Amino acid sequence: MKKCLSLFALSKAIVLKVVLLSLLALSLSACASLEVESKKRFSEVSKQVWQEYQASNPFTSKAEDANSLAGTLPDLSPSGIKAKQQKLAKWISEIKQFETAVLSEQDQINQQTLLHRLQNEYDQIVYKGHYIPLTSEGGFHTSLAFLPSSTKLNSKQDIEFYFQRLSAFGVYFDQNIAWMREGIKTGYTQPKLVLEGYEQSIDGLVAINPEQSVFYQPFTNIDFLSVDEQQQVQNRAKQVITEKVNAAYISFRTFMLEEYIPAAKNDIAFKTVPNGIEFYKNRVKHYTTTDMSVDEIHQLGLSEVARIRAEMEKVIAKTGFDGSFSDFLSYLRTDPTFYATTPKQLLMEASFIAKKMDAQLPKLFNVLPRTPYGVAPVPVHIAPKYTTGRYISASSDTDAGYYWVNTYALDRRPLYELEALTLHESVPGHHLQISLTQELKDTPKYRSSYYISAFGEGWGLYSEWLGLEVGFYQDPYSNFGRLTYEMWRALRLVVDTGMHMKGWTRQQAIDLMTENSALSAHNIQTEVDRYISWPAQALSYKIGEITIKRLRKKAESMLGNDFDVREFHNQVLKNGSVTLSQLERQIQRYIDERLQKQKLQDSTN
């Protein structure tokens, strides 16, 4: 009897185990089905959201779309702004409905990227960012100057759409001016200090001879028309540019000089505008993609400034210079041997450095972009108040990217900084990183066309340092230029938070940057004004670079002899522009997978 009971109990246990295993299998199957269904639904919803987003944006709306906006400019009327806010809220809600945990890795990145993009535009409306549609460098009026380069006139419909856009300049400028007047009423303006000489950013876009206008350029390539038709179109273009485009810029110039600048606020702190403290914290989170506080960022900046200053002192000692740190900076800023004498010379120097790095890329990367790049001067109409260099990405797969070098005021563009600038803006910096992102396969356009500042600018600054590994900065003056650029980004953490949240004056910021870097006085003033007028953007560089360096050090430490710098760079760049938290995850996954592979290899040996 006991034996029978024992067999019965064993049989019952086996049955129970079978039932549990069956339930587990069903559960796993259900989870797998849920994941497949979630992936399918997320793909459908995100695709629909992106299509609606593009269709509602005049600059991405396609000519063949129903109710196409291809011949318009953004509607900035109160009703237009409200409608946009409502659409953004709807799209954000639709993307947030998906539980991140049940999405695949790629869909998690897709979700995070799309939300980052949409949330930024929504927040800009909530915090009244449209009250200040300009920075010290430029604004909506200079952004329009990029329109011709992205406009291809391949049909009569294309020509008509472009004419409609040019004719809409008056309304678009008036709408921006109306919001700027609201800003004046509420104390929400750019500081007066950063607007000195602002008319220069407008004057360069007003062409007395309309054929010399940047907006006329697309009309020079309409060979698909007959000679008579070309003449008719070009005559019409001259008239529209004179009567619509020039008139809009002239009106805006008058408004800036007679109304806006005289009424602009006198202090520089962003915290003094309505909801400025909250908006600044929002911008910090957006540009750094972290939860770091203002105080944490400020203190990080101070510690980095001290560290880099010590490295600079060592480099000065190698030059044999006899004098103080301040004396050395003065020497660099004033000795003519450190400066190009013609724009062509500066461009040739930059081109040589870029080509020299091209040859080193295979040592650092196992995946390279197909898109080429050129070196060109910053356009004349924006050069006076523009930064020292910038990368302009290719607008299509038939175009090249461009590394812009500012050739305005050559006595303010020292050659000892050119290696660092070139590596940052061209390769292995922005051109390489952005081109690889644009060329990603099986990746939604909302991701391959997006730029997250903490990642992109962090990579640019890391790229400057990367030159040390392949033979750059052999000249101590050039190496000091590299350290000056790193110091520049560390100083940003201090002066941006200092001016906007800690009561710093503009002069305090200028003095700190003058005392600790070899940047020219013009560059320092231009940069400080940029930080004042573009709150928190400058924080992204150093925080992104520190994160990439820390992750590399971690990978080197954990992988030992198995660490491959080319594969590490591939792992950093393989998913395009990502938040720093996502970058942490993908590098940790890479490390774990390599360690697991090592373990398996060791067990089979």
C-alpha positions as CSV (number, residue, x, y, z in Angstrom):
1,M,0.0,0.0,0.0
2,K,2.8,2.4,0.9
3,K,4.5,1.6,-2.4
4,C,1.3,2.3,-4.3
5,L,1.0,5.6,-2.5
6,S,4.6,6.4,-3.2
7,L,4.1,5.7,-6.9
8,F,0.9,7.7,-6.9
9,A,2.7,10.7,-5.3
10,L,5.5,10.4,-7.8
11,S,3.1,10.2,-10.7
12,K,1.3,13.2,-9.3
13,A,4.6,15.1,-9.1
14,I,5.5,14.2,-12.7
15,V,2.1,15.3,-13.9
16,L,2.4,18.6,-11.9
17,K,5.9,19.2,-13.4
18,V,4.6,18.5,-16.9
19,V,1.7,20.9,-16.3
20,L,4.1,23.6,-15.0
21,L,6.4,23.1,-17.9
22,S,3.5,23.4,-20.3
23,L,2.3,26.6,-18.6
24,L,5.8,28.0,-18.8
25,A,6.0,27.1,-22.5
26,L,2.7,28.7,-23.1
27,S,3.8,31.7,-21.1
28,L,7.0,32.0,-23.1
29,S,5.1,31.5,-26.3
30,A,2.7,34.3,-25.3
31,C,5.6,36.6,-24.4
32,A,7.1,35.9,-27.8
33,S,3.8,36.6,-29.5
34,L,3.4,39.8,-27.5
35,E,6.9,40.9,-28.6
36,V,6.2,40.1,-32.2
37,E,2.8,41.9,-32.1
38,S,4.3,44.9,-30.2
39,K,7.1,45.2,-32.8
40,K,4.6,45.1,-35.6
41,R,2.3,47.6,-34.0
42,F,5.2,49.9,-33.1
43,S,6.5,49.8,-36.6
44,E,3.1,50.7,-38.0
45,V,2.4,53.5,-35.5
46,S,5.9,55.1,-35.7
47,K,5.8,55.0,-39.4
48,Q,2.4,56.7,-39.5
49,V,3.5,59.3,-37.0
50,W,6.6,60.1,-39.0
51,Q,4.6,60.3,-42.2
52,E,2.2,62.7,-40.6
53,Y,5.1,64.7,-39.1
54,Q,6.8,65.1,-42.5
55,A,3.5,65.9,-44.3
56,S,2.9,68.7,-41.8
57,N,6.3,70.2,-42.2
58,P,6.8,72.4,-45.3
59,F,10.5,71.6,-45.5
60,T,9.9,67.8,-45.6
61,S,6.5,67.7,-47.3
62,K,6.7,66.0,-50.7
63,A,5.3,67.6,-53.9
64,E,3.4,64.4,-54.7
65,D,1.7,64.2,-51.3
66,A,-2.0,65.1,-51.0
67,N,-2.4,68.6,-49.6
68,S,1.3,69.1,-50.1
69,L,3.0,72.0,-48.2
70,A,6.0,71.9,-50.6
71,G,5.3,75.4,-51.8
72,T,4.8,77.0,-48.4
73,L,6.8,78.1,-45.3
74,P,5.8,77.1,-41.7
75,D,2.6,78.6,-40.4
76,L,3.6,80.6,-37.3
77,S,0.2,82.2,-36.7
78,P,-1.3,81.6,-33.3
79,S,-3.7,79.0,-34.7
80,G,-0.8,77.4,-36.6
81,I,1.3,77.1,-33.4
82,K,-1.6,75.7,-31.5
83,A,-2.3,73.1,-34.2
84,K,1.3,72.1,-34.2
85,Q,1.3,71.7,-30.4
86,Q,-1.8,69.5,-30.5
87,K,-0.3,67.3,-33.2
88,L,2.9,66.9,-31.3
89,A,1.0,66.0,-28.1
90,K,-0.9,63.4,-30.1
91,W,2.2,61.9,-31.7
92,I,4.1,61.8,-28.4
93,S,1.2,60.0,-26.7
94,E,1.0,57.4,-29.5
95,I,4.7,56.6,-29.3
96,K,4.7,56.5,-25.5
97,Q,1.9,53.9,-25.4
98,F,4.4,51.1,-26.1
99,E,6.2,49.5,-23.1
100,T,9.9,49.9,-23.9
101,A,10.8,46.5,-22.3
102,V,8.8,44.5,-24.9
103,L,10.4,46.2,-27.9
104,S,13.5,45.0,-29.7
105,E,16.8,46.8,-29.2
106,Q,16.4,48.7,-32.5
107,D,12.8,49.6,-31.7
108,Q,13.9,50.9,-28.3
109,I,16.3,53.2,-30.0
110,N,13.7,54.2,-32.5
111,Q,11.2,55.0,-29.8
112,Q,13.8,57.0,-27.7
113,T,15.0,58.9,-30.8
114,L,11.5,59.8,-32.1
115,L,10.4,60.9,-28.6
116,H,13.5,63.0,-28.1
117,R,12.8,64.7,-31.4
118,L,9.1,65.3,-30.9
119,Q,9.4,66.3,-27.2
120,N,11.9,68.9,-28.0
121,E,9.6,70.7,-30.4
122,Y,6.7,70.4,-28.0
123,D,8.7,71.8,-25.2
124,Q,9.9,74.7,-27.4
125,I,6.2,75.7,-27.8
126,V,5.3,75.2,-24.2
127,Y,8.1,77.4,-23.0
128,K,7.5,80.0,-25.7
129,G,10.7,79.4,-27.6
130,H,9.1,80.9,-30.7
131,Y,9.3,84.3,-28.9
132,I,13.1,84.3,-29.6
133,P,13.6,82.8,-33.1
134,L,17.2,83.9,-33.3
135,T,20.6,83.6,-31.6
136,S,23.7,85.8,-31.7
137,E,24.8,83.9,-34.9
138,G,21.6,84.1,-36.8
139,G,18.0,82.9,-36.8
140,F,15.0,82.1,-38.9
141,H,16.3,84.7,-41.5
142,T,19.6,83.0,-41.9
143,S,18.1,79.5,-41.9
144,L,16.2,80.4,-45.0
145,A,19.5,81.0,-46.8
146,F,20.0,77.2,-46.7
147,L,16.7,76.7,-48.7
148,P,18.3,77.2,-52.2
149,S,21.0,74.6,-51.6
150,S,18.3,72.0,-50.8
151,T,16.0,73.1,-53.7
152,K,16.2,71.2,-56.9
153,L,14.2,72.6,-59.8
154,N,13.6,69.6,-62.1
155,S,10.1,70.4,-63.3
156,K,7.7,73.3,-63.8
157,Q,5.9,72.3,-60.7
158,D,9.2,72.5,-58.7
159,I,9.7,76.0,-60.1
160,E,6.2,77.1,-59.1
161,F,6.5,75.7,-55.6
162,Y,9.8,77.6,-55.2
163,F,8.2,80.8,-56.4
164,Q,5.4,80.3,-53.9
165,R,7.9,80.0,-51.1
166,L,9.8,83.1,-52.1
167,S,6.6,85.0,-52.3
168,A,5.7,83.8,-48.8
169,F,8.7,85.5,-47.2
170,G,6.8,88.6,-46.2
171,V,4.1,86.7,-44.2
172,Y,6.7,84.4,-42.6
173,F,8.8,87.3,-41.5
174,D,5.8,89.2,-40.2
175,Q,4.7,86.2,-38.1
176,N,8.2,85.9,-36.6
177,I,8.2,89.6,-35.9
178,A,4.8,89.4,-34.2
179,W,6.1,86.8,-31.8
180,M,9.2,88.8,-31.1
181,R,6.9,91.8,-30.2
182,E,5.1,89.5,-27.8
183,G,8.6,88.7,-26.3
184,I,9.2,92.4,-25.9
185,K,5.9,92.8,-24.0
186,T,6.7,90.0,-21.6
187,G,10.4,90.5,-21.2
188,Y,11.3,87.4,-23.2
189,T,14.0,88.7,-25.6
190,Q,17.6,88.1,-26.4
191,P,20.0,90.2,-24.3
192,K,20.9,93.5,-25.9
193,L,24.6,92.8,-25.4
194,V,24.6,89.9,-27.9
195,L,22.8,91.9,-30.7
196,E,25.5,94.5,-31.4
197,G,26.1,94.6,-35.2
198,Y,23.2,92.1,-35.8
199,E,22.3,93.9,-39.0
200,Q,25.3,92.2,-40.6
201,S,23.5,88.9,-40.6
202,I,20.7,90.5,-42.5
203,D,22.6,92.8,-44.9
204,G,24.4,89.9,-46.6
205,L,21.1,88.4,-47.7
206,V,19.8,91.6,-49.4
207,A,21.1,91.7,-53.0
208,I,20.8,94.9,-54.9
209,N,21.4,92.8,-58.1
210,P,18.9,90.0,-57.7
211,E,21.1,87.7,-59.8
212,Q,23.7,87.9,-57.0
213,S,21.1,86.8,-54.4
214,V,21.7,83.4,-52.8
215,F,18.0,82.7,-53.5
216,Y,18.5,83.1,-57.2
217,Q,20.9,80.2,-57.4
218,P,18.4,77.4,-58.2
219,F,17.2,79.4,-61.3
220,T,20.7,79.1,-62.9
221,N,20.1,75.4,-63.5
222,I,16.8,75.0,-65.4
223,D,18.1,73.6,-68.7
224,F,15.1,71.4,-69.1
225,L,13.2,74.5,-70.3
226,S,13.5,76.2,-73.6
227,V,15.7,79.2,-73.9
228,D,12.6,81.5,-74.0
229,E,11.0,79.8,-71.0
230,Q,14.3,80.0,-69.0
231,Q,14.4,83.8,-69.7
232,Q,10.8,84.2,-68.5
233,V,11.4,82.3,-65.3
234,Q,14.6,84.2,-64.5
235,N,13.0,87.5,-65.2
236,R,10.2,86.6,-62.8
237,A,12.7,85.4,-60.3
238,K,14.5,88.8,-60.3
239,Q,11.2,90.5,-59.7
240,V,10.1,88.2,-56.8
241,I,13.5,88.5,-55.2
242,T,13.4,92.3,-55.4
243,E,9.8,92.8,-54.4
244,K,9.3,89.9,-51.9
245,V,12.6,88.5,-50.6
246,N,14.6,91.7,-50.3
247,A,11.6,93.6,-49.0
248,A,11.1,91.1,-46.2
249,Y,14.8,91.3,-45.1
250,I,14.8,95.1,-45.3
251,S,11.6,95.2,-43.1
252,F,13.2,92.8,-40.6
253,R,16.3,95.0,-40.5
254,T,14.3,98.0,-39.6
255,F,12.4,96.1,-36.9
256,M,15.6,94.9,-35.3
257,L,17.4,98.3,-35.3
258,E,14.4,100.5,-34.4
259,E,12.3,98.2,-32.2
260,Y,13.8,95.0,-31.0
261,I,17.4,95.9,-30.0
262,P,16.4,99.1,-28.2
263,A,13.8,97.1,-26.2
264,A,15.9,94.0,-25.6
265,K,16.6,93.0,-22.0
266,N,19.7,94.3,-20.4
267,D,20.7,91.3,-18.3
268,I,22.1,88.1,-19.8
269,A,20.7,85.4,-17.6
270,F,18.1,83.0,-19.1
271,K,16.6,82.5,-15.6
272,T,15.2,86.0,-15.7
273,V,12.8,85.4,-18.7
274,P,9.3,84.0,-17.9
275,N,9.8,80.3,-16.7
276,G,13.5,80.7,-17.5
277,I,14.7,78.5,-14.7
278,E,12.4,75.6,-15.7
279,F,13.2,76.1,-19.4
280,Y,17.0,76.1,-18.7
281,K,16.8,72.9,-16.8
282,N,14.7,71.5,-19.7
283,R,17.4,72.5,-22.1
284,V,20.1,71.0,-20.0
285,K,18.3,67.6,-20.0
286,H,17.7,67.9,-23.8
287,Y,21.3,68.8,-24.8
288,T,23.1,66.5,-22.3
289,T,20.5,63.6,-22.3
290,T,21.4,63.2,-18.7
291,D,19.8,64.0,-15.3
292,M,22.8,66.0,-14.2
293,S,22.0,69.1,-12.2
294,V,23.3,72.6,-12.9
295,D,25.6,72.5,-9.9
296,E,27.0,69.1,-10.9
297,I,27.8,70.4,-14.4
298,H,29.3,73.6,-13.1
299,Q,31.6,71.7,-10.7
300,L,32.6,69.2,-13.4
301,G,33.6,72.1,-15.5
302,L,35.8,73.6,-12.8
303,S,37.6,70.3,-12.2
304,E,38.2,69.8,-15.9
305,V,39.5,73.3,-16.3
306,A,42.1,72.6,-13.5
307,R,43.1,69.3,-15.0
308,I,43.6,70.7,-18.6
309,R,45.4,73.8,-17.3
310,A,48.0,71.5,-15.7
311,E,48.5,69.7,-19.0
312,M,48.9,73.0,-20.8
313,E,51.7,74.1,-18.4
314,K,53.6,70.9,-19.4
315,V,53.3,71.6,-23.1
316,I,54.5,75.2,-22.6
317,A,57.6,73.8,-20.8
318,K,58.3,71.7,-23.9
319,T,58.4,74.8,-26.1
320,G,61.1,76.4,-24.0
321,F,59.1,79.6,-23.7
322,D,60.4,81.9,-21.1
323,G,57.5,83.7,-19.5
324,S,54.2,83.3,-17.6
325,F,51.1,81.4,-18.8
326,S,49.5,84.7,-19.7
327,D,52.7,85.8,-21.6
328,F,52.5,82.6,-23.6
329,L,48.9,83.2,-24.5
330,S,49.7,86.8,-25.6
331,Y,52.5,85.5,-27.8
332,L,50.2,83.0,-29.5
333,R,47.5,85.6,-30.1
334,T,49.8,88.3,-31.5
335,D,52.7,86.6,-33.4
336,P,51.9,86.8,-37.1
337,T,53.6,83.4,-37.8
338,F,50.6,81.7,-36.3
339,Y,48.2,83.1,-38.8
340,A,47.3,82.7,-42.4
341,T,47.7,85.7,-44.6
342,T,45.1,84.8,-47.2
343,P,41.8,82.9,-47.2
344,K,43.3,80.5,-49.7
345,Q,46.2,79.7,-47.4
346,L,43.8,78.9,-44.5
347,L,41.7,76.7,-46.7
348,M,44.7,74.9,-48.1
349,E,46.1,74.2,-44.6
350,A,42.7,72.8,-43.5
351,S,42.4,70.7,-46.7
352,F,45.9,69.2,-46.1
353,I,45.1,68.3,-42.5
354,A,41.8,66.7,-43.6
355,K,43.5,64.7,-46.3
356,K,46.3,63.6,-43.9
357,M,43.6,62.2,-41.5
358,D,41.8,60.5,-44.4
359,A,44.8,58.2,-44.8
360,Q,44.8,57.3,-41.1
361,L,41.1,56.3,-40.9
362,P,41.6,52.6,-41.6
363,K,43.7,52.3,-38.5
364,L,40.8,53.6,-36.4
365,F,37.7,52.3,-38.2
366,N,36.5,49.1,-39.9
367,V,33.4,50.8,-41.3
368,L,33.7,54.0,-43.3
369,P,31.0,56.1,-45.1
370,R,30.7,56.3,-48.9
371,T,29.8,60.0,-48.8
372,P,32.7,62.3,-49.6
373,Y,33.3,65.8,-48.2
374,G,34.8,69.1,-49.4
375,V,36.4,72.0,-47.7
376,A,34.8,75.4,-48.3
377,P,34.7,78.9,-46.7
378,V,31.8,80.0,-44.4
379,P,29.4,82.0,-46.7
380,V,30.3,85.7,-46.7
381,H,26.8,86.7,-45.6
382,I,27.1,85.0,-42.2
383,A,30.8,84.9,-41.6
384,P,31.3,88.0,-39.4
385,K,29.3,86.6,-36.4
386,Y,29.7,82.9,-37.3
387,T,31.7,80.3,-35.4
388,T,35.3,79.4,-36.5
389,G,34.2,76.2,-38.4
390,R,31.3,73.9,-38.9
391,Y,30.2,70.8,-40.7
392,I,27.3,70.9,-43.2
393,S,26.0,67.4,-44.0
394,A,25.1,66.2,-47.5
395,S,21.4,67.0,-48.4
396,S,21.1,64.0,-50.6
397,D,23.1,60.9,-51.7
398,T,24.2,62.8,-54.8
399,D,25.8,65.6,-52.8
400,A,28.9,65.8,-50.6
401,G,29.2,67.1,-47.1
402,Y,31.2,70.2,-46.4
403,Y,33.7,71.3,-43.8
404,W,33.2,75.0,-43.5
405,V,36.2,77.1,-42.5
406,N,35.6,80.7,-41.4
407,T,38.0,82.9,-43.5
408,Y,36.7,86.2,-42.1
409,A,39.2,88.2,-40.0
410,L,42.2,85.9,-40.6
411,D,44.1,87.5,-37.7
412,R,41.6,85.7,-35.4
413,R,41.9,82.2,-36.9
414,P,45.2,80.8,-35.5
415,L,46.8,77.9,-37.4
416,Y,47.8,76.1,-34.2
417,E,44.1,75.4,-33.6
418,L,43.5,74.1,-37.1
419,E,44.4,70.4,-36.5
420,A,41.9,70.1,-33.7
421,L,39.2,72.1,-35.6
422,T,39.6,70.0,-38.7
423,L,39.5,66.6,-36.9
424,H,36.4,67.7,-35.1
425,E,34.4,69.0,-38.1
426,S,35.5,66.6,-40.9
427,V,37.1,63.3,-40.1
428,P,37.1,61.4,-37.8
429,G,34.5,63.9,-36.4
430,H,31.3,65.1,-37.7
431,H,31.6,64.1,-41.4
432,L,32.4,60.5,-40.5
433,Q,29.8,60.2,-37.7
434,I,26.9,62.0,-39.5
435,S,27.5,60.3,-42.8
436,L,27.5,56.8,-41.2
437,T,24.3,57.7,-39.5
438,Q,22.7,58.9,-42.8
439,E,23.8,55.7,-44.5
440,L,22.3,53.3,-41.9
441,K,20.4,50.5,-43.5
442,D,16.9,49.4,-42.5
443,T,16.7,52.4,-40.2
444,P,13.8,54.9,-40.1
445,K,14.5,58.3,-41.6
446,Y,13.5,60.0,-38.3
447,R,16.6,58.3,-36.8
448,S,19.1,58.5,-39.7
449,S,18.4,62.2,-40.2
450,Y,18.5,63.1,-36.5
451,Y,21.3,64.6,-34.5
452,I,21.6,64.3,-30.7
453,S,24.0,67.0,-29.6
454,A,25.5,65.1,-26.6
455,F,26.4,62.2,-28.8
456,G,27.5,64.2,-31.9
457,E,29.4,66.9,-30.2
458,G,30.9,64.5,-27.7
459,W,32.1,62.4,-30.7
460,G,33.6,65.6,-32.3
461,L,35.6,66.4,-29.2
462,Y,36.7,62.8,-28.7
463,S,37.8,62.9,-32.4
464,E,40.1,65.8,-31.6
465,W,41.8,63.7,-28.9
466,L,41.9,60.7,-31.2
467,G,44.4,62.5,-33.5
468,L,47.1,61.8,-30.8
469,E,46.9,58.1,-31.6
470,V,47.7,58.5,-35.3
471,G,50.5,61.0,-35.3
472,F,48.8,64.4,-35.1
473,Y,49.9,67.3,-32.8
474,Q,53.6,66.6,-33.1
475,D,54.2,70.3,-32.9
476,P,53.8,71.5,-29.3
477,Y,52.0,74.6,-30.5
478,S,49.5,72.5,-32.3
479,N,49.1,70.3,-29.2
480,F,48.6,73.4,-27.2
481,G,45.9,74.3,-29.7
482,R,44.2,70.9,-29.1
483,L,44.3,71.5,-25.3
484,T,42.9,75.0,-25.9
485,Y,40.0,73.4,-27.7
486,E,39.4,70.9,-24.9
487,M,39.7,73.8,-22.4
488,W,37.2,75.7,-24.5
489,R,34.7,73.0,-24.0
490,A,35.4,72.6,-20.3
491,L,35.0,76.3,-19.8
492,R,31.6,76.1,-21.5
493,L,30.3,74.0,-18.6
494,V,31.4,76.8,-16.2
495,V,30.4,79.9,-18.1
496,D,27.1,78.7,-19.5
497,T,25.8,77.6,-16.1
498,G,27.4,80.6,-14.5
499,M,25.9,83.2,-16.7
500,H,22.4,81.7,-16.9
501,M,21.9,80.4,-13.4
502,K,24.6,81.8,-11.1
503,G,24.6,85.5,-11.7
504,W,27.8,85.7,-13.7
505,T,28.4,88.7,-16.0
506,R,29.4,88.5,-19.6
507,Q,32.8,90.0,-18.7
508,Q,33.4,87.3,-16.1
509,A,32.9,84.7,-18.7
510,I,35.2,86.4,-21.2
511,D,37.9,86.9,-18.6
512,L,37.8,83.2,-17.5
513,M,38.1,82.1,-21.1
514,T,40.8,84.6,-21.9
515,E,42.9,83.6,-18.9
516,N,42.7,79.9,-19.6
517,S,42.8,79.4,-23.4
518,A,44.6,80.7,-26.4
519,L,41.4,81.5,-28.3
520,S,41.5,84.9,-29.9
521,A,39.7,87.8,-28.3
522,H,37.2,87.8,-31.2
523,N,36.5,84.1,-30.9
524,I,36.0,84.3,-27.2
525,Q,33.5,87.2,-27.5
526,T,31.6,85.4,-30.3
527,E,31.5,82.2,-28.4
528,V,30.4,83.8,-25.1
529,D,27.6,85.6,-27.0
530,R,26.6,82.3,-28.5
531,Y,26.3,80.6,-25.1
532,I,24.2,83.6,-23.8
533,S,21.9,83.4,-26.8
534,W,21.7,79.6,-27.1
535,P,21.3,78.3,-23.5
536,A,22.7,74.9,-22.5
537,Q,23.7,73.8,-26.0
538,A,27.3,74.3,-25.1
539,L,27.1,71.8,-22.3
540,S,26.7,68.8,-24.6
541,Y,30.3,68.6,-25.9
542,K,32.4,67.9,-22.8
543,I,29.7,65.7,-21.2
544,G,29.5,63.6,-24.3
545,E,33.2,63.3,-24.7
546,I,33.8,62.3,-21.1
547,T,31.2,59.6,-21.5
548,I,32.8,58.1,-24.6
549,K,36.3,58.2,-23.1
550,R,35.0,56.6,-19.9
551,L,33.3,53.8,-21.8
552,R,36.4,53.2,-23.9
553,K,38.5,53.0,-20.7
554,K,36.0,50.5,-19.3
555,A,36.2,48.4,-22.5
556,E,40.0,48.4,-22.5
557,S,40.1,47.4,-18.9
558,M,37.6,44.6,-19.1
559,L,38.6,43.2,-22.4
560,G,42.4,43.5,-22.1
561,N,44.2,42.1,-25.1
562,D,40.9,41.4,-26.8
563,F,40.1,45.1,-27.0
564,D,40.1,46.4,-30.6
565,V,39.8,50.1,-31.1
566,R,38.3,49.8,-34.6
567,E,35.5,47.5,-33.3
568,F,35.0,49.8,-30.3
569,H,34.4,52.8,-32.6
570,N,32.1,50.6,-34.7
571,Q,30.1,49.8,-31.6
572,V,29.9,53.5,-30.6
573,L,28.7,54.6,-34.1
574,K,26.7,51.6,-35.3
575,N,23.3,52.9,-34.2
576,G,23.7,56.5,-35.3
577,S,23.1,59.4,-33.0
578,V,21.8,58.1,-29.6
579,T,21.3,59.3,-26.1
580,L,24.2,58.8,-23.7
581,S,22.1,56.3,-21.7
582,Q,21.6,54.2,-24.9
583,L,25.3,54.5,-25.6
584,E,26.1,53.1,-22.2
585,R,23.8,50.1,-22.9
586,Q,25.2,49.3,-26.3
587,I,28.9,49.4,-25.1
588,Q,28.0,47.3,-22.0
589,R,26.3,44.8,-24.3
590,Y,29.4,44.8,-26.5
591,I,31.7,44.1,-23.5
592,D,29.4,41.3,-22.2
593,E,29.3,39.6,-25.6
594,R,33.1,39.8,-26.0
595,L,33.7,38.4,-22.4
596,Q,31.2,35.6,-23.1
597,K,33.1,34.8,-26.3
598,Q,36.4,34.8,-24.4
599,K,34.9,32.4,-21.8
600,L,33.7,30.0,-24.5
601,Q,37.1,30.1,-26.2
602,D,38.9,29.4,-23.0
603,S,36.7,26.5,-22.2
604,T,37.4,24.8,-25.5
605,N,41.2,25.2,-25.3
